[in-house]
Amino acid sequence: MSHALGLLRRAIQLVIIAMFAVLIATVFYQVIGRYLFNAPPSWSEELARFLQVWIALLASALCIQQSMHLGVDYLLYAVPPRGRAALEVLVHLMVSGFLLLLLVQGIKILDVASVQTSPAMEINMWYAYLALPVGAALMLLESVLKLGESLRALRSPA
């Protein structure tokens, strides 16, 4: 399973890199169109916005995996190691619960999005809104894995 997980994480990284490259090229094209030709393409801002959402949600899963999300950790270092492990279990349970809710609601919103069209690019909004359940599912996977690590740390003798 760890090999498959490594492949998934690497695939996510590559997708983020590709999306970021397209984002940079799109914004550059928009700036050139606006300031050199006084005619920015109508679709560029919308594409940039959709790419930013996708990048943020995909990268959030990698941030959870690497424990890079912002957090208030004053209490975490004020308690002994077993208390720290218990607090981490609690945090990962709460984060996982929220992400599960986000996943379920993200799937529900796809029905509404599937009948909408983006104004500039005229694509089905389902593609833009799909970022929410995909990102939530990937973050949930990483959060559950972190929860497992915290539970093992809690069970181990201190």
PLY file of the C-alpha trace (Angstrom):
ply
format ascii 1.0
element vertex 158
property float x
property float y
property float z
element edge 157
property int vertex1
property int vertex2
end_header
0.00 0.00 0.00
2.83 2.42 0.74
4.08 2.07 -2.85
0.62 2.95 -4.22
0.41 5.85 -1.78
3.82 7.08 -2.92
2.69 6.90 -6.54
-0.50 8.81 -5.73
1.45 11.53 -3.91
3.91 11.84 -6.78
1.05 12.04 -9.29
-0.53 14.83 -7.22
2.78 16.70 -7.19
3.10 16.40 -10.97
-0.48 17.56 -11.52
0.15 20.57 -9.27
3.34 21.41 -11.18
1.52 21.16 -14.50
-1.40 23.27 -13.29
0.98 25.86 -11.88
2.83 26.06 -15.21
-0.47 26.58 -17.04
-1.46 29.18 -14.44
1.76 31.13 -14.92
1.47 30.99 -18.72
-2.19 32.06 -18.59
-1.55 35.02 -16.30
1.48 36.06 -18.38
-0.65 35.90 -21.53
-3.33 37.96 -19.81
-0.83 40.63 -18.72
0.65 40.82 -22.23
-2.83 41.08 -23.74
-3.89 43.76 -21.29
-0.86 46.03 -21.32
0.55 45.55 -24.82
-2.59 45.09 -26.86
-5.19 46.60 -24.52
-7.31 43.49 -25.13
-6.94 40.79 -22.46
-8.46 37.44 -23.32
-11.83 37.00 -21.62
-11.16 33.44 -20.50
-7.75 33.91 -18.85
-8.92 35.28 -15.50
-11.50 32.54 -15.13
-9.02 29.79 -15.98
-6.50 31.25 -13.52
-9.15 31.27 -10.79
-10.15 27.64 -11.40
-6.51 26.55 -11.47
-5.81 28.32 -8.18
-8.67 26.49 -6.50
-7.48 23.12 -7.83
-3.87 23.81 -6.84
-4.82 24.92 -3.32
-7.01 21.89 -2.65
-4.56 19.36 -4.09
-1.60 20.94 -2.30
-3.52 20.90 0.98
-3.45 17.11 0.95
0.34 17.17 0.61
0.52 19.74 3.40
-1.42 17.44 5.71
0.91 14.57 4.81
3.97 16.69 5.65
2.35 18.35 8.72
2.80 21.78 7.12
-0.62 23.28 7.88
-0.82 26.22 10.21
-1.74 25.40 13.76
-1.64 26.77 17.25
0.72 24.46 19.08
1.27 26.22 22.41
-0.68 23.57 24.32
0.89 20.77 22.33
4.36 21.44 23.75
3.13 22.25 27.25
1.98 18.68 27.92
3.97 15.46 28.28
4.47 13.21 25.22
1.41 11.02 25.90
-0.76 14.12 26.30
0.69 15.45 23.07
-0.21 12.22 21.29
-3.75 12.38 22.74
-4.15 15.98 21.54
-2.90 14.99 18.08
-5.46 12.16 17.97
-8.21 14.62 18.90
-7.08 17.14 16.27
-6.90 14.50 13.53
-10.34 13.17 14.51
-11.83 16.66 14.25
-10.06 17.42 10.97
-11.14 14.06 9.52
-14.75 14.68 10.58
-14.72 18.09 8.91
-13.15 16.68 5.74
-15.72 13.90 5.60
-18.47 16.53 5.78
-16.70 18.56 3.10
-16.44 15.47 0.89
-20.13 14.62 1.23
-21.27 18.20 0.61
-18.78 18.55 -2.25
-20.31 15.53 -3.95
-23.80 16.95 -3.43
-22.90 20.31 -4.96
-21.72 18.58 -8.15
-25.37 18.02 -9.11
-26.05 21.74 -8.99
-22.78 22.58 -10.75
-23.45 20.13 -13.57
-26.24 22.34 -14.96
-24.17 25.53 -14.86
-21.75 26.89 -17.44
-18.82 29.17 -16.73
-19.36 32.65 -18.19
-16.07 33.17 -20.03
-14.85 29.71 -21.03
-18.34 28.24 -21.34
-17.35 24.93 -19.78
-19.47 22.88 -17.42
-18.91 24.14 -13.86
-18.80 20.52 -12.73
-15.09 20.55 -13.63
-14.40 23.52 -11.38
-16.50 22.24 -8.49
-14.97 18.75 -8.75
-11.90 20.19 -7.02
-13.80 20.26 -3.71
-14.63 16.54 -3.33
-11.33 15.46 -4.91
-9.33 17.70 -2.59
-11.43 16.71 0.42
-10.99 13.00 -0.34
-7.21 13.35 -0.67
-6.98 15.46 2.49
-9.19 12.94 4.32
-6.90 10.10 3.26
-3.84 11.93 4.57
-5.64 12.95 7.77
-6.71 9.37 8.48
-3.13 8.23 7.93
-1.92 10.90 10.36
-4.59 9.77 12.80
-3.19 6.24 12.59
0.31 7.55 13.32
-0.98 9.49 16.32
-2.86 6.45 17.64
0.31 4.33 17.37
2.25 7.03 19.23
-0.42 7.10 21.92
-0.29 3.31 22.36
3.49 3.08 22.48
5.10 3.14 25.90
6.44 6.58 26.77
0 1
1 2
2 3
3 4
4 5
5 6
6 7
7 8
8 9
9 10
10 11
11 12
12 13
13 14
14 15
15 16
16 17
17 18
18 19
19 20
20 21
21 22
22 23
23 24
24 25
25 26
26 27
27 28
28 29
29 30
30 31
31 32
32 33
33 34
34 35
35 36
36 37
37 38
38 39
39 40
40 41
41 42
42 43
43 44
44 45
45 46
46 47
47 48
48 49
49 50
50 51
51 52
52 53
53 54
54 55
55 56
56 57
57 58
58 59
59 60
60 61
61 62
62 63
63 64
64 65
65 66
66 67
67 68
68 69
69 70
70 71
71 72
72 73
73 74
74 75
75 76
76 77
77 78
78 79
79 80
80 81
81 82
82 83
83 84
84 85
85 86
86 87
87 88
88 89
89 90
90 91
91 92
92 93
93 94
94 95
95 96
96 97
97 98
98 99
99 100
100 101
101 102
102 103
103 104
104 105
105 106
106 107
107 108
108 109
109 110
110 111
111 112
112 113
113 114
114 115
115 116
116 117
117 118
118 119
119 120
120 121
121 122
122 123
123 124
124 125
125 126
126 127
127 128
128 129
129 130
130 131
131 132
132 133
133 134
134 135
135 136
136 137
137 138
138 139
139 140
140 141
141 142
142 143
143 144
144 145
145 146
146 147
147 148
148 149
149 150
150 151
151 152
152 153
153 154
154 155
155 156
156 157
